[in-house]
Amino acid sequence: MKKLHGYLWMDSDDSETGWAIVAHTCKEAKKIGWNYNASEVGNDGEWTEVSCRWIKDAKIEGLDVGVITDYKQGLKSGIYGYVEGEKCEVCGEEDILRLVNGKCVCSNCEDKGDEHD
Ligand SMILES: [Zn+2]
C-alpha cells in the first residue's frame, strides 16, 4: 500500500486560499482539488496554473484520500497555515485562527498565550 501525503492545493501560485488534500501523489491531489474546487466555488483558473504543494510533515494519520473538509482538521494537520470563519478553541470567537500548541486559536488568544508569569 502506498503512503498517503498531505498537499496544499491552490488554483494558482499567487492564490491566498487553497484546499488541504490527502492523496498518494501530487497528481492525484491536483485532480481531487480541481474537482472539489469546481463544485465548491467554480474553477476560474486554468488547469495548468494549479499548484499543489507537498507538505512534508503534515499530520494526516487516520485521514482518507480526499479534501479535508473540516478546516480545523486541516489546520491541525499542518497543511493550512491559518483558517478563516471558524471558532477559536479558547474564547469561542469567530476569527482567523492559527495553530498554537495544538489548538486552533484567534490572534487575541495567541497573544495571551505568549505571556508567561
Ligand atoms: Zn480566542
Backbone and ligand atoms as CSV (ligand in chain L), in Angstrom:
chain,resi,resn,atom,element,x,y,z
A,1,MET,N,N,0.829,-1.211,0.000
A,1,MET,CA,C,0.000,0.000,0.000
A,1,MET,C,C,0.858,1.253,0.000
A,2,LYS,N,N,0.527,2.145,-0.896
A,2,LYS,CA,C,1.316,3.382,-0.975
A,2,LYS,C,C,0.954,4.331,0.156
A,3,LYS,N,N,1.946,5.080,0.549
A,3,LYS,CA,C,1.787,6.000,1.660
A,3,LYS,C,C,0.991,7.241,1.219
A,4,LEU,N,N,0.200,7.756,2.151
A,4,LEU,CA,C,-0.545,8.978,1.874
A,4,LEU,C,C,0.264,10.200,2.289
A,5,HIS,N,N,0.041,11.290,1.587
A,5,HIS,CA,C,0.712,12.545,1.903
A,5,HIS,C,C,-0.313,13.673,1.998
A,6,GLY,N,N,0.115,14.746,2.626
A,6,GLY,CA,C,-0.725,15.928,2.703
A,6,GLY,C,C,-0.277,16.953,1.670
A,7,TYR,N,N,-1.241,17.569,0.993
A,7,TYR,CA,C,-0.927,18.562,-0.029
A,7,TYR,C,C,-1.772,19.810,0.172
A,8,LEU,N,N,-1.201,20.940,-0.210
A,8,LEU,CA,C,-1.981,22.170,-0.259
A,8,LEU,C,C,-2.228,22.497,-1.724
A,9,TRP,N,N,-3.503,22.438,-2.087
A,9,TRP,CA,C,-3.907,22.689,-3.470
A,9,TRP,C,C,-4.288,24.146,-3.633
A,10,MET,N,N,-3.799,24.794,-4.670
A,10,MET,CA,C,-4.196,26.173,-4.956
A,10,MET,C,C,-4.455,26.328,-6.440
A,11,ASP,N,N,-5.431,27.205,-6.765
A,11,ASP,CA,C,-5.790,27.321,-8.180
A,11,ASP,C,C,-4.768,28.124,-8.976
A,12,SER,N,N,-3.862,28.815,-8.243
A,12,SER,CA,C,-2.721,29.435,-8.914
A,12,SER,C,C,-1.639,29.673,-7.876
A,13,ASP,N,N,-0.439,29.987,-8.329
A,13,ASP,CA,C,0.682,30.153,-7.415
A,13,ASP,C,C,0.498,31.300,-6.433
A,14,ASP,N,N,-0.184,32.372,-6.891
A,14,ASP,CA,C,-0.320,33.538,-6.012
A,14,ASP,C,C,-1.674,33.562,-5.301
A,15,SER,N,N,-2.381,32.462,-5.349
A,15,SER,CA,C,-3.664,32.363,-4.668
A,15,SER,C,C,-3.444,32.367,-3.156
A,16,GLU,N,N,-4.385,32.975,-2.432
A,16,GLU,CA,C,-4.235,33.032,-0.981
A,16,GLU,C,C,-5.031,31.939,-0.278
A,17,THR,N,N,-5.887,31.310,-1.036
A,17,THR,CA,C,-6.648,30.227,-0.432
A,17,THR,C,C,-6.403,28.927,-1.170
A,18,GLY,N,N,-6.678,27.862,-0.493
A,18,GLY,CA,C,-6.465,26.572,-1.125
A,18,GLY,C,C,-7.205,25.499,-0.355
A,19,TRP,N,N,-7.009,24.291,-0.759
A,19,TRP,CA,C,-7.639,23.158,-0.102
A,19,TRP,C,C,-6.572,22.214,0.435
A,20,ALA,N,N,-6.803,21.743,1.636
A,20,ALA,CA,C,-5.923,20.723,2.211
A,20,ALA,C,C,-6.386,19.378,1.685
A,21,ILE,N,N,-5.472,18.641,1.126
A,21,ILE,CA,C,-5.842,17.392,0.452
A,21,ILE,C,C,-4.931,16.240,0.874
A,22,VAL,N,N,-5.546,15.099,1.066
A,22,VAL,CA,C,-4.802,13.883,1.358
A,22,VAL,C,C,-4.811,13.023,0.096
A,23,ALA,N,N,-3.639,12.636,-0.351
A,23,ALA,CA,C,-3.545,11.830,-1.573
A,23,ALA,C,C,-2.234,11.057,-1.587
A,24,HIS,N,N,-2.131,10.158,-2.547
A,24,HIS,CA,C,-0.900,9.372,-2.681
A,24,HIS,C,C,0.176,10.146,-3.424
A,25,THR,N,N,-0.272,10.903,-4.425
A,25,THR,CA,C,0.678,11.648,-5.249
A,25,THR,C,C,0.156,13.053,-5.491
A,26,CYS,N,N,1.059,13.902,-5.922
A,26,CYS,CA,C,0.694,15.282,-6.221
A,26,CYS,C,C,-0.320,15.305,-7.373
A,27,LYS,N,N,-0.127,14.422,-8.325
A,27,LYS,CA,C,-1.017,14.356,-9.483
A,27,LYS,C,C,-2.447,14.038,-9.041
A,28,GLU,N,N,-2.543,13.076,-8.126
A,28,GLU,CA,C,-3.846,12.685,-7.615
A,28,GLU,C,C,-4.479,13.843,-6.843
A,29,ALA,N,N,-3.664,14.504,-6.033
A,29,ALA,CA,C,-4.157,15.642,-5.241
A,29,ALA,C,C,-4.647,16.763,-6.144
A,30,LYS,N,N,-3.929,16.984,-7.236
A,30,LYS,CA,C,-4.309,18.033,-8.190
A,30,LYS,C,C,-5.700,17.795,-8.739
A,31,LYS,N,N,-5.954,16.558,-9.090
A,31,LYS,CA,C,-7.228,16.178,-9.676
A,31,LYS,C,C,-8.357,16.302,-8.654
A,32,ILE,N,N,-8.089,15.819,-7.435
A,32,ILE,CA,C,-9.094,15.894,-6.371
A,32,ILE,C,C,-9.448,17.349,-6.093
A,33,GLY,N,N,-8.418,18.183,-5.996
A,33,GLY,CA,C,-8.628,19.607,-5.711
A,33,GLY,C,C,-9.399,20.298,-6.815
A,34,TRP,N,N,-9.061,19.965,-8.030
A,34,TRP,CA,C,-9.710,20.571,-9.200
A,34,TRP,C,C,-11.207,20.282,-9.191
A,35,ASN,N,N,-11.562,19.025,-8.964
A,35,ASN,CA,C,-12.968,18.628,-8.954
A,35,ASN,C,C,-13.707,19.228,-7.769
A,36,TYR,N,N,-13.038,19.255,-6.630
A,36,TYR,CA,C,-13.676,19.789,-5.430
A,36,TYR,C,C,-13.897,21.296,-5.569
A,37,ASN,N,N,-12.867,21.976,-6.040
A,37,ASN,CA,C,-12.951,23.422,-6.221
A,37,ASN,C,C,-14.066,23.782,-7.200
A,38,ALA,N,N,-14.195,22.981,-8.246
A,38,ALA,CA,C,-15.230,23.212,-9.262
A,38,ALA,C,C,-16.614,23.139,-8.634
A,39,SER,N,N,-16.803,22.187,-7.731
A,39,SER,CA,C,-18.131,22.023,-7.143
A,39,SER,C,C,-18.374,23.021,-6.013
A,40,GLU,N,N,-17.311,23.485,-5.351
A,40,GLU,CA,C,-17.475,24.412,-4.231
A,40,GLU,C,C,-17.574,25.867,-4.684
A,41,VAL,N,N,-16.617,26.319,-5.448
A,41,VAL,CA,C,-16.566,27.734,-5.826
A,41,VAL,C,C,-16.484,27.956,-7.337
A,42,GLY,N,N,-16.255,26.908,-8.081
A,42,GLY,CA,C,-16.107,27.050,-9.525
A,42,GLY,C,C,-14.659,27.333,-9.889
A,43,ASN,N,N,-14.192,26.734,-10.936
A,43,ASN,CA,C,-12.802,26.925,-11.343
A,43,ASN,C,C,-12.666,28.131,-12.256
A,44,ASP,N,N,-11.984,29.170,-11.746
A,44,ASP,CA,C,-11.723,30.359,-12.565
A,44,ASP,C,C,-10.457,30.175,-13.382
A,45,GLY,N,N,-9.526,29.505,-12.762
A,45,GLY,CA,C,-8.200,29.402,-13.369
A,45,GLY,C,C,-8.073,28.267,-14.368
A,46,GLU,N,N,-6.878,28.126,-14.832
A,46,GLU,CA,C,-6.561,27.073,-15.799
A,46,GLU,C,C,-5.953,25.892,-15.061
A,47,TRP,N,N,-6.188,24.726,-15.584
A,47,TRP,CA,C,-5.627,23.505,-15.008
A,47,TRP,C,C,-4.103,23.615,-14.916
A,48,THR,N,N,-3.505,24.249,-15.922
A,48,THR,CA,C,-2.042,24.345,-15.970
A,48,THR,C,C,-1.490,25.263,-14.886
A,49,GLU,N,N,-2.365,26.116,-14.293
A,49,GLU,CA,C,-1.884,27.044,-13.263
A,49,GLU,C,C,-2.059,26.494,-11.854
A,50,VAL,N,N,-2.734,25.375,-11.764
A,50,VAL,CA,C,-2.953,24.769,-10.461
A,50,VAL,C,C,-1.621,24.418,-9.823
A,51,SER,N,N,-1.491,24.784,-8.565
A,51,SER,CA,C,-0.267,24.396,-7.879
A,51,SER,C,C,-0.618,23.477,-6.720
A,52,CYS,N,N,0.248,22.567,-6.457
A,52,CYS,CA,C,-0.001,21.576,-5.443
A,52,CYS,C,C,1.292,21.399,-4.649
A,53,ARG,N,N,1.265,21.829,-3.411
A,53,ARG,CA,C,2.480,21.774,-2.604
A,53,ARG,C,C,2.435,20.596,-1.643
A,54,TRP,N,N,3.458,19.804,-1.658
A,54,TRP,CA,C,3.573,18.682,-0.732
A,54,TRP,C,C,4.007,19.229,0.629
A,55,ILE,N,N,3.169,18.990,1.624
A,55,ILE,CA,C,3.503,19.410,2.985
A,55,ILE,C,C,4.157,18.215,3.677
A,56,LYS,N,N,5.474,18.254,3.709
A,56,LYS,CA,C,6.240,17.071,4.131
A,56,LYS,C,C,5.901,16.551,5.518
A,57,ASP,N,N,5.675,17.457,6.462
A,57,ASP,CA,C,5.446,16.975,7.830
A,57,ASP,C,C,3.972,17.058,8.236
A,58,ALA,N,N,3.087,16.996,7.254
A,58,ALA,CA,C,1.650,17.037,7.545
A,58,ALA,C,C,1.254,15.841,8.417
A,59,LYS,N,N,0.383,16.111,9.366
A,59,LYS,CA,C,-0.109,15.039,10.242
A,59,LYS,C,C,-1.456,14.566,9.725
A,60,ILE,N,N,-1.429,13.487,8.990
A,60,ILE,CA,C,-2.669,13.034,8.335
A,60,ILE,C,C,-3.043,11.609,8.729
A,61,GLU,N,N,-2.486,11.142,9.845
A,61,GLU,CA,C,-2.814,9.790,10.295
A,61,GLU,C,C,-4.330,9.654,10.482
A,62,GLY,N,N,-4.886,8.587,9.972
A,62,GLY,CA,C,-6.306,8.315,10.167
A,62,GLY,C,C,-7.207,9.000,9.157
A,63,LEU,N,N,-6.632,9.838,8.287
A,63,LEU,CA,C,-7.450,10.525,7.286
A,63,LEU,C,C,-7.444,9.753,5.973
A,64,ASP,N,N,-8.556,9.864,5.251
A,64,ASP,CA,C,-8.684,9.170,3.979
A,64,ASP,C,C,-8.333,10.087,2.816
A,65,VAL,N,N,-8.154,9.504,1.675
A,65,VAL,CA,C,-7.892,10.253,0.453
A,65,VAL,C,C,-9.046,11.214,0.189
A,66,GLY,N,N,-8.710,12.462,-0.122
A,66,GLY,CA,C,-9.739,13.445,-0.430
A,66,GLY,C,C,-9.420,14.789,0.193
A,67,VAL,N,N,-10.374,15.704,0.079
A,67,VAL,CA,C,-10.209,17.030,0.653
A,67,VAL,C,C,-10.515,16.961,2.149
A,68,ILE,N,N,-9.703,17.628,2.954
A,68,ILE,CA,C,-10.008,17.719,4.388
A,68,ILE,C,C,-11.028,18.840,4.538
A,69,THR,N,N,-12.296,18.455,4.633
A,69,THR,CA,C,-13.357,19.465,4.612
A,69,THR,C,C,-13.541,20.155,5.956
A,70,ASP,N,N,-13.011,19.558,7.004
A,70,ASP,CA,C,-13.032,20.204,8.313
A,70,ASP,C,C,-11.803,21.116,8.386
A,71,TYR,N,N,-12.059,22.436,8.359
A,71,TYR,CA,C,-10.946,23.388,8.278
A,71,TYR,C,C,-10.005,23.291,9.466
A,72,LYS,N,N,-10.589,23.057,10.650
A,72,LYS,CA,C,-9.741,22.960,11.833
A,72,LYS,C,C,-8.836,21.730,11.746
A,73,GLN,N,N,-9.405,20.659,11.200
A,73,GLN,CA,C,-8.614,19.453,10.984
A,73,GLN,C,C,-7.463,19.754,10.032
A,74,GLY,N,N,-7.772,20.522,8.998
A,74,GLY,CA,C,-6.754,20.915,8.027
A,74,GLY,C,C,-5.658,21.746,8.663
A,75,LEU,N,N,-6.078,22.604,9.601
A,75,LEU,CA,C,-5.115,23.438,10.318
A,75,LEU,C,C,-4.251,22.575,11.232
A,76,LYS,N,N,-4.903,21.653,11.925
A,76,LYS,CA,C,-4.174,20.788,12.863
A,76,LYS,C,C,-3.232,19.827,12.135
A,77,SER,N,N,-3.578,19.510,10.905
A,77,SER,CA,C,-2.713,18.613,10.136
A,77,SER,C,C,-1.448,19.322,9.684
A,78,GLY,N,N,-1.471,20.656,9.784
A,78,GLY,CA,C,-0.296,21.419,9.386
A,78,GLY,C,C,-0.309,21.809,7.921
A,79,ILE,N,N,-1.393,21.500,7.228
A,79,ILE,CA,C,-1.458,21.833,5.803
A,79,ILE,C,C,-1.897,23.285,5.617
A,80,TYR,N,N,-2.910,23.694,6.339
A,80,TYR,CA,C,-3.298,25.104,6.317
A,80,TYR,C,C,-2.405,25.895,7.273
A,81,GLY,N,N,-2.034,27.096,6.858
A,81,GLY,CA,C,-1.275,27.973,7.751
A,81,GLY,C,C,-2.211,28.701,8.700
A,82,TYR,N,N,-3.443,28.927,8.232
A,82,TYR,CA,C,-4.457,29.576,9.043
A,82,TYR,C,C,-5.819,29.241,8.450
A,83,VAL,N,N,-6.871,29.425,9.226
A,83,VAL,CA,C,-8.222,29.250,8.687
A,83,VAL,C,C,-9.080,30.441,9.080
A,84,GLU,N,N,-10.095,30.716,8.262
A,84,GLU,CA,C,-10.964,31.856,8.497
A,84,GLU,C,C,-12.381,31.397,8.776
A,85,GLY,N,N,-13.093,32.152,9.628
A,85,GLY,CA,C,-14.510,31.898,9.837
A,85,GLY,C,C,-14.812,30.707,10.737
A,86,GLU,N,N,-13.809,30.259,11.477
A,86,GLU,CA,C,-14.013,29.169,12.428
A,86,GLU,C,C,-13.903,29.735,13.841
A,87,LYS,N,N,-14.435,28.970,14.814
A,87,LYS,CA,C,-14.452,29.471,16.188
A,87,LYS,C,C,-13.175,29.101,16.935
A,88,CYS,N,N,-12.628,30.084,17.634
A,88,CYS,CA,C,-11.437,29.901,18.456
A,88,CYS,C,C,-11.703,28.854,19.533
A,89,GLU,N,N,-10.762,27.962,19.742
A,89,GLU,CA,C,-10.972,26.880,20.717
A,89,GLU,C,C,-10.754,27.341,22.152
A,90,VAL,N,N,-10.313,28.572,22.324
A,90,VAL,CA,C,-10.136,29.091,23.679
A,90,VAL,C,C,-11.282,30.032,24.057
A,91,CYS,N,N,-11.543,31.054,23.245
A,91,CYS,CA,C,-12.560,32.043,23.626
A,91,CYS,C,C,-13.869,31.882,22.847
A,92,GLY,N,N,-13.878,31.074,21.785
A,92,GLY,CA,C,-15.113,30.831,21.049
A,92,GLY,C,C,-15.464,31.881,20.024
A,93,GLU,N,N,-14.622,32.912,19.902
A,93,GLU,CA,C,-14.873,33.959,18.911
A,93,GLU,C,C,-14.550,33.443,17.509
A,94,GLU,N,N,-15.354,33.900,16.539
A,94,GLU,CA,C,-15.075,33.548,15.167
A,94,GLU,C,C,-14.038,34.514,14.620
A,95,ASP,N,N,-12.961,33.984,14.115
A,95,ASP,CA,C,-11.857,34.843,13.703
A,95,ASP,C,C,-10.931,34.062,12.776
A,96,ILE,N,N,-9.849,34.701,12.404
A,96,ILE,CA,C,-8.793,33.966,11.704
A,96,ILE,C,C,-8.026,33.187,12.765
A,97,LEU,N,N,-7.921,31.899,12.575
A,97,LEU,CA,C,-7.281,31.062,13.593
A,97,LEU,C,C,-5.956,30.514,13.102
A,98,ARG,N,N,-5.030,30.402,14.038
A,98,ARG,CA,C,-3.760,29.734,13.761
A,98,ARG,C,C,-3.558,28.628,14.777
A,99,LEU,N,N,-2.666,27.729,14.445
A,99,LEU,CA,C,-2.415,26.611,15.338
A,99,LEU,C,C,-1.318,26.990,16.340
A,100,VAL,N,N,-1.668,26.970,17.632
A,100,VAL,CA,C,-0.702,27.259,18.684
A,100,VAL,C,C,-0.762,26.140,19.717
A,101,ASN,N,N,0.320,25.461,19.902
A,101,ASN,CA,C,0.397,24.331,20.838
A,101,ASN,C,C,-0.736,23.320,20.636
A,102,GLY,N,N,-1.035,23.027,19.389
A,102,GLY,CA,C,-2.036,22.012,19.074
A,102,GLY,C,C,-3.467,22.496,19.122
A,103,LYS,N,N,-3.667,23.801,19.409
A,103,LYS,CA,C,-5.022,24.345,19.451
A,103,LYS,C,C,-5.218,25.399,18.382
A,104,CYS,N,N,-6.455,25.472,17.849
A,104,CYS,CA,C,-6.792,26.493,16.869
A,104,CYS,C,C,-7.253,27.730,17.626
A,105,VAL,N,N,-6.449,28.779,17.625
A,105,VAL,CA,C,-6.784,29.959,18.417
A,105,VAL,C,C,-6.745,31.235,17.582
A,106,CYS,N,N,-7.507,32.245,18.050
A,106,CYS,CA,C,-7.530,33.536,17.385
A,106,CYS,C,C,-6.297,34.337,17.800
A,107,SER,N,N,-6.112,35.492,17.159
A,107,SER,CA,C,-4.900,36.275,17.431
A,107,SER,C,C,-4.874,36.794,18.865
A,108,ASN,N,N,-6.065,37.114,19.423
A,108,ASN,CA,C,-6.118,37.569,20.818
A,108,ASN,C,C,-5.580,36.515,21.773
A,109,CYS,N,N,-6.068,35.302,21.593
A,109,CYS,CA,C,-5.660,34.218,22.485
A,109,CYS,C,C,-4.206,33.815,22.220
A,110,GLU,N,N,-3.798,33.980,20.978
A,110,GLU,CA,C,-2.413,33.686,20.628
A,110,GLU,C,C,-1.482,34.632,21.387
A,111,ASP,N,N,-1.872,35.907,21.439
A,111,ASP,CA,C,-1.067,36.899,22.160
A,111,ASP,C,C,-1.007,36.589,23.643
A,112,LYS,N,N,-2.187,36.224,24.197
A,112,LYS,CA,C,-2.239,35.894,25.620
A,112,LYS,C,C,-1.340,34.699,25.939
A,113,GLY,N,N,-1.324,33.749,25.002
A,113,GLY,CA,C,-0.526,32.547,25.202
A,113,GLY,C,C,0.956,32.843,25.286
A,114,ASP,N,N,1.359,33.997,24.738
A,114,ASP,CA,C,2.772,34.354,24.771
A,114,ASP,C,C,3.210,34.914,26.124
A,115,GLU,N,N,2.214,35.326,26.913
A,115,GLU,CA,C,2.567,35.915,28.214
A,115,GLU,C,C,2.826,34.819,29.247
A,116,HIS,N,N,3.953,34.907,29.846
A,116,HIS,CA,C,4.282,33.930,30.885
A,116,HIS,C,C,4.487,34.640,32.202
A,117,ASP,N,N,3.993,34.040,33.271
A,117,ASP,CA,C,4.235,34.703,34.564
A,117,ASP,C,C,4.831,33.720,35.578
L,1,ZN,ZN,ZN,-9.665,33.308,21.083
